[in-house]
């Protein structure tokens, strides 16, 4: 994302910003002027209990991919792990029980692999969710507002919309945007109605098609701006897909890069789930399921590496 964003700036700085008049029209948030958590306000104990009734077989699905040194990522993002104090058989075990062990050190960007984008990730002309200026929350030591450590557990109903069936293509062609009409068609085909508090995932076949590649999925199908607003209006908590950036790339409007990110994160407070593993759910014909995500509580982070779980 950083590479594309940098190219956008170099090509036309004006195209990446909005006027002050435009900025004032999208805040304060529908969740209140002091809110810092966004659409998770739509979660409830009742919703979680209702979602639990969807568990009938007990089959679980890991929605996160394995993150490794080979995981494609937007430059300069990378991942490294180092095993410390390796138990190679040359050391002296501890005590009568001869205890041995290993430790590890991980150095990584957290916006790599399967991830959640927090509300401090992308903004509009240096303003972020609820009109908060970048100078009010970003420090070299971490975010003082919008840190992902404050996102509560997201345990609710998950919806899978299989867009390969809507476009009769697997994978859906790069740059294909899906908006209200396509989302409505996908809901009808799946036999579901998106409700307040849901998490919506799109299956496009893009991740499966790129399986084994170490090249970044720089272009892919995805959500359009109208579709983003439509889902936000329905009260969803988070939206994800089996692609690296959720939204359609090439963008619907090349002069407005990452506008879906801006719409969901900055304007509507809806979280983005990227690089979700959806192929098995789609293959099994699963359309609704129990969704569970506990976000790593690393203080001050913009994003987080995640492995949500779907249970049917």
KAMOTA-V98113 format. One record per pair of residues at least 24 apart in sequence whose ideal C-beta (glycine too) atoms are under 7 Angstrom apart, sorted by sequence separation. I is the first residue (numbers start at 1). J is the second residue. If there is no record, write none. Layout:
i	j
I	J
I	J
//
This chain:
i	j
162	186
165	189
220	244
222	246
223	247
224	248
81	106
120	145
161	186
222	247
223	248
239	264
120	146
161	187
217	243
222	248
246	272
286	312
80	107
119	146
217	244
221	248
222	249
225	252
80	108
118	146
216	244
224	252
246	274
79	108
161	190
220	249
245	274
281	310
118	148
219	249
244	274
78	109
200	231
219	250
239	270
244	275
77	109
116	148
172	204
228	260
232	264
238	270
240	272
79	112
118	151
159	192
171	204
172	205
237	270
238	271
239	272
240	273
77	111
171	205
225	259
229	263
236	270
237	271
238	272
239	273
240	274
242	276
77	112
159	194
170	205
171	206
207	242
225	260
228	263
238	273
241	276
242	277
73	109
200	236
206	242
207	243
224	260
228	264
232	268
240	276
242	278
194	231
199	236
204	241
206	243
223	260
171	209
196	234
197	235
198	236
199	237
204	242
225	263
232	270
73	112
159	198
161	200
163	202
164	203
196	235
198	237
199	238
200	239
201	240
202	241
203	242
204	243
163	203
164	204
194	234
197	237
201	241
71	112
156	197
157	198
158	199
159	200
160	201
161	202
162	203
163	204
164	205
71	113
156	198
159	201
194	236
156	199
158	201
160	203
175	219
183	227
67	112
154	199
174	219
176	221
177	222
178	223
179	224
67	113
174	220
175	221
178	224
180	226
174	221
177	224
179	226
180	227
183	230
65	113
173	221
179	227
65	114
172	221
178	227
64	114
180	230
63	114
163	221
207	275
207	277
3	74
177	248
208	279
2	74
3	75
176	248
207	279
1	74
2	75
175	248
175	249
175	250
177	252
201	276
203	278
201	278
203	282
38	119
156	237
154	237
154	238
38	129
199	291
35	130
192	287
191	287
192	288
33	130
190	287
29	129
23	124
29	130
23	125
28	130
27	130
28	131
54	157
23	127
27	131
51	156
18	124
51	157
18	125
48	155
17	125
48	156
36	145
43	152
47	156
36	146
47	157
40	151
43	154
40	152
37	150
43	156
37	151
40	154
160	278
162	282
160	281
160	282
160	286
160	287
159	287
159	288
158	288
157	288
158	289
158	291
157	291
156	291
122	258
129	265
129	266
155	292
124	262
128	266
122	261
154	293
122	262
129	269
153	293
153	294
72	214
74	216
124	266
72	215
73	216
122	265
123	266
70	214
72	216
121	265
122	266
151	295
72	217
119	265
148	295
117	265
149	297
149	298
47	197
119	269
149	299
147	299
149	301
158	310
44	197
147	300
148	301
42	196
43	197
117	271
147	301
42	197
116	271
117	272
148	303
148	304
116	273
117	274
142	299
143	300
142	300
115	274
141	300
142	301
143	302
114	274
115	275
114	275
113	275
114	276
116	295
121	302
120	302
121	303
118	302
118	303
117	303
116	303
115	303
116	304
115	304
115	305
116	306
110	301
114	305
115	306
111	303
113	305
114	306
42	235
110	303
112	305
114	307
43	237
110	304
42	237
110	305
39	236
40	237
39	237
65	275
65	277
63	276
64	277
63	277
62	277
61	280
61	281
39	268
39	269
38	269
39	270
38	270
39	271
54	288
54	289
55	290
54	290
31	269
52	290
67	305
51	290
15	255
29	269
15	256
16	257
26	267
64	306
12	255
64	307
1	245
63	307
64	308
62	307
63	308
63	309
62	309
63	310
61	309
8	257
60	309
61	310
60	311
5	257
4	257
5	258
58	311
59	312
57	312
55	311
56	312
55	312
54	312
//
